């Protein structure tokens, strides 16, 4: 008799658990956009756009989608600070949020950090879109508008690297400029080998259960991996230490001679000589003509594939200059110590000239590609340089990504150009 009572209690207990899980599986997908920022890392990567708070509901309506690299993701100092300080919030942290707040339109990002055109424009947007629509709980229409962020700092270099790593091992490099042949590479390698393309299963529909299991695993790992915690602590301390050296705002005369020789980026911001890190990204001044041609070709073919797949969406290319193209840099003339050091041999002046020319020429080439494909185009360089004369728009620690002011400027430039149709900003601008 006691055994039967025990079994009945166990059955009741298990039934209650399964009922709770069932209710959560039904309810959880409806509140994904309320998920705290600190928990975004344990959601199914293919559903990440649904947890974003730059929209009015989980499934966006008549929405704008961002595609591209970390600029489309919103990486930078603003996000890093929020990750440390936010608790149960899902706060704003990049251009998607500003566009949503200022226009009322839903905005999502398909962006991927560190991506070139093949990943940022093709595999991430398409595979995420297909992955979401493969789930029983969701039905996502094509975006009304897609903003393709082209970042002049490293997109061409990333494209070249991806050809080296993924194309050459299986495909004939002599046929790379055959569009049909390159398209077979996109479909056979770039799209097909993406993690989301091979992850669909019945288990993938259990969104809450996957989230809960991954959360438990992460919690266990955090509690048991003391060595990993110490490594992260040491790395953070090192990064903070380096950033204080590289990013102190001060007049150049305040630095000792031996330290001055390590800096070569002197911006004039709000009337003050400001030293920027030697690691701040420049436009592709070191690429050969052949490499530049290849990087641009990969971008163009990726753009074509995106626009053909999302055939109901209006596409716009947003040209984002590198940090070194966003500020007014001083020529090696004048009384400061650093200018005197760098003026030797004309190295500094020559480099500034290369940066200016490269930024303008790359912008023109991207605009030509967009025009050829009958795609809208916007250059943000003029807006960046106008505000860059007054304040820093990139991070003081993460110096290759925009800060809060920078992301707001990016959003406002996009809105002003296409909502108010300001044609002045649409072309490329020389320095």
Buried (B, 14 or more C-beta within 10 A) or exposed (E): EEEEEEEEEEEEEEEEEEEEBEEBBEEBBEEBBEBEBBBBEBBBBBBBBBBBBBBBEBBBEEBBBBBBBBBBBBBBBBBBBBBEEBEEEBBBBBBBBBBBBBBEBBBBBBBBBEBBBBBBBBBBBBBBBBBBEBBEBBEBBEBBBBBBBBBBBBBBBBBBEBBEEBBEEEBEEEEBEEEEEBBEBBEEBBBEEBEBBEBBEEEBBBBBBBBBEBBEEEEEEEEEEEEEEEEEEEEEEEEEEEBEEBBEEEEBEEBEEEEBEEBBBBBBBEEEBBBBBEEBBBBBBEBEEEBBBBBBBBBBBBBBBBBEBBEEBBBBBBBBBBBBBBBEBBEBEEEBBBBEBBBEEEEBBEBBBBBBBBBBBBBBBBBBBBEEBEBBBBBBBBBBBEBBBEEBBBBBBBBBBBBBBBBBBBBBBBBBBBEEEEEEBBEBBEB
